[in-house]
Amino acid sequence: MQNSRVLVVDGDRAARDALVTGLRFVGMEAHGAENVAAAQCWLRSASADVLVLAAAIAPDIANDVSVGARQPVIVLTRPTAVSRVVEHIESLVEKREGHEDPVLAFGALTLDVKSGFAEAGPHRVVLGNIETRLLAFFIGLPDRVFSRAQLLQRLWPAGTRVAERTVDVYIGRLRVALGRLDCAGYLQTVRCSGYRFSAF
């Protein structure tokens, strides 16, 4: 899963900052702009995979061909959980890039996201849905440490009540599966911090 770049355009500073912080928390590269002019300025020197717009901003963007014409747009009509926004962003990015059924690779390991097959050399294992999403997330953001809270927010649907220790259960299952591929060393526990996926 790639580290998507997102521009949040919202005149409400508190709402904008909260969403930008939430998107960064789950590993996305998020930036904020307070209005169309600020979005234009930002986009002149950078690019965004997706624009996330407050409903009040959307009509102004729609009338501006230099903003929103080249990027998929999400319009938020009411407060929305960050996890829902993340799901929508990923869906738009996958469709835009034409990778609806990606095969991801890391070192000796490959993962077919659609089927849940993980392979290394002549060995193959089939992962469950959560383990597949977890592995895809780690492969897309290697060498970064993620806490249990970050992984919960990123991988479980909004409103789902899941204890942080549940992450440990799925990490354990994924580690066992990777062990069958001689790749368990990639999934590392960082004491007092969380987990990371690394070849080092």
Secondary structure, 3 states (H helix, E strand, C coil): CCCCEEEEECCCHHHHHHHHHHHHHCCCEEEEECCHHHHHHHHHHCCCCEEEEECCCHHHHHCCCCCCCCCCEEEECCCCCHHHHHHHHHHHHHHHHCCCCCEEEECCEEEECCCCEEEECCEEEECCHHHHHHHHHHHHCCCCCECHHHHHHHHCCCCCCCCCHHHHHHHHHHHHHHHCCCCHHHEEEECCCEEEECCC
